Amino acid sequence: PALGCTFPWSPAHPKHSAPPEASCQLCPLKVTLSQPGLSRQIINRLLGIPAWKNAPAGALGLALGHAPAREAAPVGGRAAAPVPGLQVLQEPLASPGKNPAGRAAGKPGWGWVYDYFVQSTSEAVSRRTSLPFVPARTSCSRTQGENPALEIPDPDTSSVPQEGRENPPEPPSPGWKGITPQLPLPGEVPSPSQVLQPSQVHLGNCSEVLHVAKARQLRALRDAALQVMSTHLLQVLRSPAIYNHLNAGERELLPALRSRGRPRLVVADVPPAQPGHRRGRLCYYDEEADCWCQLCQLPAEVSGRGCAVCSMFNYLFVAPGWEGAGRARSPSRRVLCYDPLGDSWSDICPLRQARPHCQLLALDGHLYAIGGECLATVERYDPRRDLWAFAAALPRDTFAVAHAAAACHGDIFVTGGTLRSLLLRYDARGDSWATSPAVGDQEGTAALVSAHGFLYRFQLRRGVGGSEVAVSRCSGSARLWYGCGSHPLPEPAGLCCAALGGLIHCLGRGFHLRFLADPGAPRFGAKELRPFPEPHGSLLPAVLVLPEGGTEPPRP
């Protein structure tokens, strides 16, 4: 129905024995105003134009209703339809104790009336977009978060609809901007009922759904939108239209949601670069069953020595180091990314320089590619820009081919290789390298791992009685390494390590050890675990949170 409700009141009489009433001319709707007075500035804002800036001050009345039908020429072959009009009544104030001429007791006086009409054209008018019908004797008062005089919702509070319960349509009120049409307008955020169910939220609409869910306080819908964003975190980071609309808490929550679950040790078995070689494989270790399960096959480009792996945001990043085969084999700038939640591989921005045998690690949401074959440069990857940029190069003209690196206490530490006993520390905030006071022996470093605020250095030693792996540790501010354990090895072999919480897994051909990184008494575990089954080539460990199920035993 058309709205023809009139709201008269006088600011000269702020106290009335009974609040004024407004009656609709076309329907039984009645509105009671509890706050007298409407300033000229508010009327100007409602109209958007200074319609009566030179008119004398007076009592103001506001009416909103359908204008009478007007004869209008067709526009572009389309007939103009009656549209809502806005009427403003302004009457002069009478001085106290005086009654202006022409005003009868108990009747409204004279004044000025302004009619404003907006003409629109359309092919047809849908009844679904009309305002809802208000039955007789239905209260139109709003109890939460609104100004009862102006009927404008308070932006700090909002009414929360009960889920699973159909609420009756509420009558519209003049000036209220919270009316949600049943059909979405172009460019308008749909209502929660139009977003469908949480299971139907996807990357294309997750930002709009999150906005609506927070405005309507729909927790299930909000959680579904955040879960979709965390599942596609890299795409969200690269999309300003989504990421820039998240607050600080939501930005910190997305990586946490993606990494929620039980972390597991994953190992990339990289085959040698030979013609007709078998594809590499990515497997994980099941601690309960003491067995290895296969996740997927590695891309064909991941082969030969010189690969580097690292996990960040529960993605596995792999720098193959080389590409091609035979005489056509050359250094590669490619970096691959594995998503365990979607079980898919993709490419990210390539390195600025090809880096076989580099050290790849993560720190504060960035990837670092350190050194490489005959390289002392360092590159840093920004996932939001999907771009690699040069950072401060390694000092002393060193190149990290046989080096080991780890992140600890917000810094990066590099040792081994041509550094021998030196320990370099990289300050990411100042983008600078410095020599740490820690000094070790001249033995080569096989792996450098961080756990519980300590750096653990694993070294392979060969003697008359056989080989062993020796462990020493220090903190970033300590001056000396000190030994904290050793374990004999069955035969001389390579060694790779990864920290899984307070446990450090040590892997090689034919052995699998577990080192307890206890701050008070670090030591090797007494039980030897099942070794990796029939490795094809180099073993590169990392840590990922995997979805449950969908795995199979590794194939030979």
C-alpha positions as CSV (number, residue, x, y, z in Angstrom):
1,P,0.0,0.0,0.0
2,A,1.0,3.6,-0.5
3,L,2.3,5.5,2.5
4,G,0.5,8.8,3.4
5,C,1.6,9.1,7.0
6,T,2.0,12.7,8.3
7,F,4.1,13.6,11.4
8,P,3.2,17.0,12.8
9,W,4.8,18.4,16.0
10,S,5.9,21.7,17.3
11,P,9.4,22.5,18.9
12,A,7.8,25.4,20.7
13,H,5.9,22.9,22.9
14,P,8.4,20.3,23.9
15,K,6.1,18.8,26.6
16,H,2.7,17.5,25.5
17,S,0.1,15.8,27.6
18,A,0.0,13.1,25.0
19,P,2.5,12.5,22.1
20,P,1.1,13.4,18.7
21,E,-0.2,10.6,16.5
22,A,0.1,10.2,12.7
23,S,-2.5,8.3,10.8
24,C,-2.1,6.8,7.4
25,Q,-4.7,7.9,4.9
26,L,-4.8,4.6,2.9
27,C,-4.2,2.0,5.6
28,P,-5.0,1.6,9.3
29,L,-1.3,2.2,10.2
30,K,-0.7,4.6,13.1
31,V,2.6,5.9,14.3
32,T,3.3,7.6,17.7
33,L,6.2,10.0,17.9
34,S,7.8,10.1,21.3
35,Q,10.4,12.9,20.7
36,P,9.2,16.3,19.6
37,G,11.1,18.6,17.4
38,L,12.9,18.2,14.1
39,S,15.6,20.6,13.2
40,R,16.0,22.3,9.9
41,Q,19.5,20.8,9.5
42,I,18.0,17.3,9.7
43,I,15.4,18.1,7.1
44,N,18.1,19.6,4.8
45,R,20.0,16.3,5.1
46,L,17.0,14.2,4.4
47,L,16.2,16.3,1.2
48,G,19.8,16.9,0.2
49,I,19.0,20.5,-0.9
50,P,18.5,23.8,1.0
51,A,14.8,24.0,0.2
52,W,13.9,26.6,2.8
53,K,17.1,28.2,3.9
54,N,15.6,31.7,3.7
55,A,12.2,30.7,5.3
56,P,11.4,31.9,8.8
57,A,11.8,29.5,11.6
58,G,8.8,27.6,12.6
59,A,7.3,24.2,13.5
60,L,8.1,21.6,11.0
61,G,6.0,18.6,9.9
62,L,7.2,15.8,7.6
63,A,5.0,13.6,5.4
64,L,6.1,10.7,3.2
65,G,3.6,9.2,0.7
66,H,2.8,8.3,-2.8
67,A,2.3,11.4,-5.0
68,P,-0.8,11.4,-7.1
69,A,-0.4,10.1,-10.6
70,R,0.8,12.6,-13.1
71,E,0.6,12.6,-16.8
72,A,4.1,12.4,-18.2
73,A,5.4,11.9,-21.6
74,P,6.8,8.5,-22.3
75,V,10.6,8.3,-22.0
76,G,12.3,6.1,-24.5
77,G,9.1,4.2,-25.1
78,R,8.6,3.5,-21.4
79,A,5.7,4.9,-19.4
80,A,6.4,6.8,-16.2
81,A,4.7,5.4,-13.1
82,P,3.6,7.2,-9.9
83,V,6.5,7.4,-7.5
84,P,6.9,8.3,-3.8
85,G,6.9,12.0,-3.0
86,L,8.2,14.0,0.0
87,Q,6.1,16.8,1.5
88,V,7.4,19.2,4.1
89,L,5.2,21.6,6.0
90,Q,6.7,24.6,7.7
91,E,4.5,27.0,9.8
92,P,5.6,30.1,11.7
93,L,5.8,30.0,15.4
94,A,3.5,32.1,17.5
95,S,4.8,34.2,20.2
96,P,4.1,33.1,23.8
97,G,0.6,34.1,24.8
98,K,-0.5,35.1,21.2
99,N,-2.6,33.3,18.7
100,P,-1.9,34.2,15.1
101,A,-4.7,35.4,12.9
102,G,-6.6,32.8,11.1
103,R,-5.7,30.0,13.5
104,A,-8.5,28.3,15.3
105,A,-8.0,26.6,18.6
106,G,-7.0,23.0,18.2
107,K,-6.4,23.3,14.5
108,P,-3.2,23.6,12.5
109,G,-2.2,27.0,11.3
110,W,-1.0,28.2,8.0
111,G,2.5,27.8,6.5
112,W,4.4,26.6,3.4
113,V,4.2,23.2,1.7
114,Y,7.0,21.9,-0.5
115,D,6.4,18.9,-2.8
116,Y,9.3,16.9,-4.1
117,F,8.8,14.1,-6.6
118,V,11.3,11.8,-8.3
119,Q,10.3,10.3,-11.6
120,S,11.6,6.9,-12.6
121,T,11.0,4.7,-15.6
122,S,10.9,1.0,-16.0
123,E,9.5,-1.7,-18.2
124,A,7.6,-3.3,-15.3
125,V,7.3,-3.1,-11.6
126,S,7.8,-6.3,-9.6
127,R,5.5,-6.7,-6.6
128,R,8.3,-8.5,-4.8
129,T,10.2,-5.2,-4.4
130,S,7.3,-3.4,-2.9
131,L,7.2,-2.5,0.8
132,P,5.7,-5.1,3.0
133,F,2.1,-4.8,4.1
134,V,1.5,-3.8,7.7
135,P,-1.7,-5.4,9.1
136,A,-4.0,-3.5,11.3
137,R,-3.2,-3.1,15.0
138,T,0.4,-4.1,14.3
139,S,3.0,-2.1,16.3
140,C,5.8,-0.6,14.3
141,S,7.9,0.4,17.2
142,R,11.5,-0.9,17.3
143,T,13.1,-1.9,20.5
144,Q,16.8,-2.3,19.8
145,G,19.3,0.1,18.6
146,E,17.1,2.7,17.1
147,N,16.1,6.3,17.7
148,P,12.3,6.1,18.2
149,A,11.8,9.7,16.9
150,L,13.7,9.5,13.6
151,E,13.4,5.7,13.2
152,I,17.1,5.5,12.2
153,P,18.9,2.3,13.5
154,D,21.9,2.9,15.8
155,P,25.1,1.8,13.9
156,D,26.6,0.4,17.2
157,T,23.7,-2.0,17.8
158,S,21.6,-4.2,15.6
159,S,18.8,-6.6,16.1
160,V,19.7,-10.2,15.7
161,P,17.3,-12.4,13.9
162,Q,16.6,-15.8,15.4
163,E,18.1,-18.6,13.3
164,G,15.6,-21.2,12.2
165,R,12.7,-18.9,13.0
166,E,10.8,-16.9,10.4
167,N,10.3,-13.3,11.5
168,P,7.2,-11.4,10.4
169,P,8.0,-8.4,8.1
170,E,8.4,-5.2,9.9
171,P,6.7,-2.0,8.7
172,P,9.0,0.6,7.1
173,S,9.4,4.0,8.7
174,P,10.4,7.3,7.2
175,G,14.1,7.8,7.0
176,W,15.0,4.3,8.1
177,K,17.8,2.9,5.9
178,G,17.7,-0.6,7.2
179,I,15.0,-1.9,4.8
180,T,16.3,-5.0,2.9
181,P,14.5,-5.5,-0.4
182,Q,13.6,-9.1,-1.3
183,L,15.4,-8.8,-4.6
184,P,19.1,-7.7,-4.5
185,L,19.8,-4.5,-6.3
186,P,22.9,-4.1,-8.6
187,G,26.0,-3.7,-6.5
188,E,24.1,-4.3,-3.3
189,V,25.2,-6.8,-0.6
190,P,22.6,-9.5,-0.4
191,S,20.8,-10.3,2.8
192,P,21.8,-13.5,4.7
193,S,18.8,-15.3,3.4
194,Q,20.1,-14.6,-0.1
195,V,23.6,-15.9,0.7
196,L,22.1,-19.4,1.1
197,Q,23.6,-21.8,3.5
198,P,27.1,-21.8,5.0
199,S,28.0,-24.9,2.9
200,Q,27.4,-22.8,-0.3
201,V,29.9,-20.0,0.6
202,H,32.8,-19.9,-1.8
203,L,35.8,-17.7,-2.6
204,G,33.7,-15.5,-5.0
205,N,31.2,-14.4,-2.4
206,C,33.0,-15.0,0.9
207,S,33.9,-11.3,1.5
208,E,30.3,-10.1,1.0
209,V,28.9,-13.0,3.1
210,L,31.3,-12.1,5.9
211,H,30.2,-8.5,5.8
212,V,26.5,-9.4,6.0
213,A,27.1,-12.1,8.7
214,K,29.0,-9.7,11.0
215,A,26.3,-7.0,10.5
216,R,23.5,-9.5,11.4
217,Q,25.6,-11.4,13.9
218,L,25.2,-14.7,12.2
219,R,28.0,-16.8,13.7
220,A,27.6,-19.9,11.6
221,L,27.7,-17.8,8.4
222,R,30.7,-15.8,9.6
223,D,32.6,-18.9,10.5
224,A,31.9,-20.5,7.1
225,A,33.2,-17.4,5.3
226,L,36.4,-17.3,7.4
227,Q,36.9,-21.0,6.8
228,V,36.7,-20.5,3.0
229,M,39.2,-17.6,3.2
230,S,41.6,-19.7,5.3
231,T,41.3,-22.6,2.8
232,H,42.3,-20.3,0.0
233,L,44.7,-18.1,2.0
234,L,47.2,-17.4,-0.8
235,Q,44.4,-16.2,-3.1
236,V,43.0,-14.0,-0.3
237,L,46.3,-12.5,0.5
238,R,46.8,-11.5,-3.2
239,S,43.2,-10.0,-3.4
240,P,43.0,-6.5,-2.0
241,A,39.2,-6.6,-2.5
242,I,39.0,-9.3,0.1
243,Y,42.1,-8.9,2.4
244,N,41.8,-5.1,2.8
245,H,38.3,-5.4,4.3
246,L,39.5,-7.8,7.1
247,N,40.3,-6.4,10.5
248,A,43.5,-7.2,12.3
249,G,42.0,-10.1,14.3
250,E,40.6,-11.7,11.2
251,R,43.9,-11.5,9.4
252,E,45.6,-13.3,12.3
253,L,42.9,-15.8,12.5
254,L,43.1,-17.0,8.9
255,P,46.5,-18.7,9.1
256,A,45.5,-20.2,12.5
257,L,42.4,-21.7,11.0
258,R,44.4,-23.1,8.1
259,S,46.9,-24.7,10.5
260,R,44.3,-26.0,12.9
261,G,44.8,-29.8,13.4
262,R,47.6,-32.2,14.2
263,P,50.9,-31.4,12.5
264,R,52.7,-34.3,10.8
265,L,56.1,-34.9,9.5
266,V,56.1,-35.0,5.7
267,V,59.1,-36.0,3.6
268,A,59.7,-35.3,-0.1
269,D,61.6,-38.1,-1.8
270,V,63.4,-36.4,-4.7
271,P,64.6,-38.9,-7.3
272,P,67.9,-38.4,-9.2
273,A,67.9,-36.4,-12.4
274,Q,68.3,-39.4,-14.8
275,P,66.5,-40.1,-18.1
276,G,63.4,-42.2,-17.4
277,H,63.6,-41.8,-13.7
278,R,60.5,-42.4,-11.6
279,R,58.5,-39.6,-10.2
280,G,59.2,-38.4,-6.7
281,R,56.7,-38.8,-3.9
282,L,55.5,-36.9,-0.9
283,C,54.8,-39.0,2.2
284,Y,54.0,-38.4,5.8
285,Y,54.8,-40.4,9.0
286,D,51.9,-41.8,11.1
287,E,53.1,-41.9,14.7
288,E,50.3,-44.1,16.0
289,A,50.9,-46.9,13.5
290,D,54.6,-46.2,13.1
291,C,54.3,-46.3,9.3
292,W,54.7,-44.1,6.3
293,C,51.8,-43.1,4.0
294,Q,51.9,-41.4,0.6
295,L,50.2,-38.1,0.0
296,C,50.9,-37.5,-3.7
297,Q,53.5,-37.6,-6.4
298,L,56.0,-34.8,-6.8
299,P,55.9,-32.8,-10.1
300,A,58.2,-34.1,-12.8
301,E,60.3,-30.9,-12.5
302,V,61.4,-31.8,-8.9
303,S,64.3,-34.1,-9.4
304,G,68.0,-34.3,-8.8
305,R,70.2,-32.6,-6.1
306,G,69.8,-29.0,-5.3
307,C,66.1,-28.9,-4.2
308,A,64.9,-27.0,-1.2
309,V,61.6,-27.2,0.7
310,C,59.9,-25.1,3.3
311,S,56.4,-24.9,4.9
312,M,54.5,-21.7,5.6
313,F,50.8,-21.0,6.2
314,N,50.4,-24.8,5.9
315,Y,51.6,-24.7,2.3
316,L,54.7,-26.6,1.1
317,F,57.0,-24.6,-1.1
318,V,59.6,-26.3,-3.2
319,A,62.4,-24.7,-5.2
320,P,63.6,-27.4,-7.7
321,G,66.9,-25.7,-8.3
322,W,67.3,-27.3,-11.8
323,E,65.2,-27.9,-14.8
324,G,65.5,-30.0,-18.0
325,A,67.4,-33.2,-18.4
326,G,70.8,-34.3,-19.7
327,R,72.8,-31.7,-21.5
328,A,69.9,-29.3,-21.6
329,R,69.7,-29.3,-17.8
330,S,70.1,-25.7,-16.4
331,P,69.5,-23.8,-13.1
332,S,65.9,-23.0,-12.5
333,R,64.1,-20.0,-11.0
334,R,60.8,-21.8,-10.5
335,V,59.1,-22.2,-7.1
336,L,56.2,-24.7,-6.7
337,C,53.6,-24.7,-4.0
338,Y,51.6,-27.7,-2.7
339,D,48.3,-27.2,-0.9
340,P,47.5,-30.2,1.3
341,L,43.9,-29.1,1.9
342,G,43.2,-29.1,-1.8
343,D,45.9,-31.7,-2.8
344,S,47.0,-29.5,-5.7
345,W,50.3,-28.1,-7.0
346,S,50.7,-24.6,-8.4
347,D,53.5,-22.1,-9.3
348,I,54.2,-18.9,-7.4
349,C,56.3,-16.0,-8.7
350,P,59.8,-17.3,-9.9
351,L,63.0,-16.2,-8.1
352,R,65.0,-13.4,-9.5
353,Q,68.0,-15.6,-9.7
354,A,68.2,-19.4,-10.2
355,R,69.4,-20.9,-6.9
356,P,70.4,-24.6,-6.8
357,H,71.3,-25.8,-3.3
358,C,69.8,-22.7,-1.6
359,Q,68.3,-22.6,1.9
360,L,64.6,-22.0,1.9
361,L,62.9,-21.0,5.1
362,A,60.0,-18.9,6.5
363,L,60.0,-16.0,8.9
364,D,57.2,-13.7,9.9
365,G,55.0,-14.5,6.9
366,H,57.8,-14.3,4.3
367,L,59.9,-16.8,2.5
368,Y,63.7,-16.4,2.3
369,A,65.9,-18.0,-0.3
370,I,69.4,-17.8,1.0
371,G,72.5,-18.2,-1.1
372,G,72.9,-21.1,-3.5
373,E,75.5,-22.4,-5.8
374,C,78.1,-19.6,-6.2
375,L,75.7,-17.1,-4.8
376,A,75.8,-14.8,-1.7
377,T,72.6,-13.0,-2.4
378,V,69.3,-13.4,-0.5
379,E,65.7,-13.0,-1.8
380,R,62.5,-12.5,0.2
381,Y,59.1,-13.5,-1.0
382,D,56.0,-11.4,-0.1
383,P,52.9,-13.5,-0.5
384,R,50.6,-10.5,-0.6
385,R,52.3,-9.1,-3.7
386,D,53.4,-12.5,-5.0
387,L,56.8,-11.1,-5.6
388,W,60.5,-11.9,-4.8
389,A,62.8,-9.0,-3.8
390,F,66.4,-8.9,-2.9
391,A,67.4,-8.6,0.8
392,A,70.8,-8.0,2.4
393,A,73.4,-10.4,1.0
394,L,75.5,-12.7,3.0
395,P,78.6,-11.1,4.5
396,R,82.2,-12.1,4.0
397,D,81.6,-13.1,0.4
398,T,80.2,-16.5,1.5
399,F,77.8,-18.6,-0.6
400,A,75.5,-21.0,1.2
401,V,75.9,-24.3,-0.7
402,A,76.8,-26.5,2.3
403,H,75.3,-24.2,4.8
404,A,72.4,-24.9,7.2
405,A,69.8,-22.2,8.2
406,A,67.0,-21.9,10.8
407,A,64.7,-19.2,12.1
408,C,64.8,-18.6,15.9
409,H,63.4,-15.7,18.0
410,G,62.5,-13.6,14.9
411,D,66.0,-13.9,13.4
412,I,67.6,-16.1,10.8
413,F,70.8,-18.0,11.7
414,V,73.2,-19.5,9.1
415,T,76.2,-21.7,9.8
416,G,78.4,-24.4,8.3
417,G,79.8,-24.6,4.8
418,T,82.5,-22.0,4.1
419,L,81.6,-20.3,7.5
420,R,82.9,-23.4,9.4
421,S,82.5,-22.4,13.0
422,L,80.9,-19.0,12.5
423,L,77.2,-18.3,13.1
424,L,75.6,-15.5,11.2
425,R,72.5,-13.8,12.3
426,Y,70.1,-11.9,10.0
427,D,67.9,-9.2,11.5
428,A,64.8,-9.0,9.4
429,R,63.6,-5.7,10.8
430,G,66.9,-4.0,10.0
431,D,67.7,-6.1,6.9
432,S,71.3,-6.7,8.1
433,W,73.6,-9.5,8.9
434,A,75.9,-9.8,11.9
435,T,78.3,-12.4,13.3
436,S,76.9,-14.1,16.4
437,P,79.3,-14.6,19.3
438,A,78.6,-18.4,19.3
439,V,81.7,-20.3,18.1
440,G,81.8,-24.0,17.4
441,D,84.2,-26.6,16.1
442,Q,85.5,-27.2,12.6
443,E,83.2,-30.1,11.9
444,G,80.7,-29.7,9.1
445,T,77.0,-29.0,9.9
446,A,74.5,-31.4,8.5
447,A,71.4,-29.6,9.9
448,L,70.4,-26.6,12.0
449,V,67.0,-26.8,13.8
450,S,65.2,-24.4,16.1
451,A,63.1,-25.7,19.0
452,H,61.9,-24.0,22.3
453,G,64.2,-21.0,21.7
454,F,67.4,-23.0,21.2
455,L,69.4,-23.7,18.1
456,Y,70.4,-27.4,17.7
457,R,73.3,-28.2,15.5
458,F,73.5,-31.8,14.0
459,Q,76.9,-33.0,12.8
460,L,78.0,-36.2,11.2
461,R,81.2,-37.7,12.6
462,R,83.1,-40.6,11.2
463,G,85.7,-42.5,13.2
464,V,87.4,-45.8,13.5
465,G,84.5,-47.4,15.4
466,G,81.9,-46.2,12.8
467,S,79.7,-43.1,12.3
468,E,77.6,-41.1,14.7
469,V,75.5,-38.0,14.8
470,A,76.4,-35.5,17.4
471,V,74.2,-32.7,18.7
472,S,75.1,-29.4,20.2
473,R,73.0,-26.4,21.0
474,C,73.1,-22.7,22.0
475,S,70.8,-19.8,22.2
476,G,71.0,-16.8,20.0
477,S,72.8,-14.7,22.6
478,A,75.1,-17.5,23.9
479,R,78.8,-17.5,23.2
480,L,79.5,-21.2,23.0
481,W,78.0,-24.4,21.6
482,Y,77.9,-27.3,24.0
483,G,77.2,-30.9,23.3
484,C,73.9,-32.4,24.4
485,G,73.8,-35.9,22.9
486,S,75.0,-38.3,20.2
487,H,73.8,-41.5,18.6
488,P,75.6,-44.2,16.5
489,L,74.6,-44.7,12.9
490,P,74.5,-48.0,11.1
491,E,76.5,-46.7,8.1
492,P,77.8,-43.4,6.7
493,A,74.8,-41.6,5.3
494,G,73.2,-38.3,4.7
495,L,71.2,-36.6,7.5
496,C,68.2,-34.3,7.4
497,C,66.2,-33.0,10.3
498,A,62.8,-31.3,11.1
499,A,61.3,-30.1,14.3
500,L,57.8,-31.3,15.2
501,G,56.9,-29.4,18.4
502,G,59.5,-30.5,21.0
503,L,60.7,-33.5,19.0
504,I,63.3,-33.3,16.2
505,H,63.1,-36.1,13.7
506,C,66.5,-37.2,12.1
507,L,66.2,-39.1,8.9
508,G,68.5,-40.8,6.5
509,R,68.8,-44.0,4.5
510,G,68.1,-46.9,6.7
511,F,67.4,-44.9,10.0
512,H,64.9,-42.7,11.7
513,L,65.7,-41.2,15.0
514,R,63.9,-38.9,17.3
515,F,65.6,-36.3,19.5
516,L,63.8,-34.8,22.5
517,A,64.5,-31.0,22.6
518,D,63.9,-30.7,26.3
519,P,65.2,-27.4,27.7
520,G,66.6,-29.1,30.8
521,A,67.7,-32.5,29.5
522,P,67.9,-32.8,25.7
523,R,68.5,-36.4,24.6
524,F,67.8,-39.0,21.9
525,G,64.9,-41.3,22.3
526,A,65.5,-44.9,23.1
527,K,63.2,-46.3,20.4
528,E,64.2,-46.3,16.8
529,L,61.3,-45.5,14.5
530,R,60.5,-47.0,11.1
531,P,62.8,-45.6,8.5
532,F,61.6,-44.2,5.2
533,P,60.8,-47.1,2.9
534,E,63.1,-47.5,-0.1
535,P,64.0,-43.9,-0.8
536,H,64.5,-43.0,-4.4
537,G,66.9,-40.1,-3.8
538,S,67.3,-37.2,-1.4
539,L,65.0,-36.9,1.5
540,L,63.7,-33.4,2.4
541,P,61.5,-33.1,5.5
542,A,59.0,-30.5,6.5
543,V,55.9,-30.2,8.7
544,L,52.3,-29.8,7.5
545,V,48.8,-30.2,8.9
546,L,46.9,-32.7,6.8
547,P,43.2,-33.5,6.3
548,E,42.2,-36.8,7.7
549,G,41.9,-39.8,5.4
550,G,42.6,-40.1,1.7
551,T,46.1,-41.4,2.0
552,E,47.7,-44.7,0.9
553,P,50.9,-46.6,1.7
554,P,54.0,-45.4,-0.3
555,R,54.5,-47.3,-3.5
556,P,58.0,-48.6,-4.3
